[in-house]
Amino acid sequence: MPRWHPPDPKDFQEVAGQLRSLNQHVLFDSQEHATQFLQYYKSRPWAESEDEPGEFCIIRLSLPAR
């Protein structure tokens, strides 16, 4: 969820569609979905900008092996 610059209200429906792939933990279920959202986010005029290329990155979370 953008915290510093909220989406333009005209983009609310589009943002909601982009976020439908979030799971119950508010995480993307796949790197593909995360990558698609990051590309979408960076393309919007209300998005934060990177100070350095690649500053926004996707990280993977996983449970430790039992």
QUIPESUL-V514215 format. One line per field, one symbol per residue. ss: DSSP state (2 for helix, 1 for strand, 0 for the rest). phi: phi as a letter, one per 30 degrees, with the letter a starting at -180 (. if undefined). burial: b if it has 9 or more other C-alpha atoms within 8 Angstrom, else e. Layout:
# QUIPESUL-V514215
ss: ???
phi: ???
burial: ???
This chain:
# QUIPESUL-V514215
ss: 000000002222222222222100000100222222222222200000000000000000000000
phi: .dccbdddedcedddeddcdddcdchbddbdedddddeddeddddcddcddbeiddbccccbdddc
burial: eeeeeebeeeebeebeeeeeebeeeeebbebebbbebeeeebeeeebeeeeeeeeeeeeeeeeeee
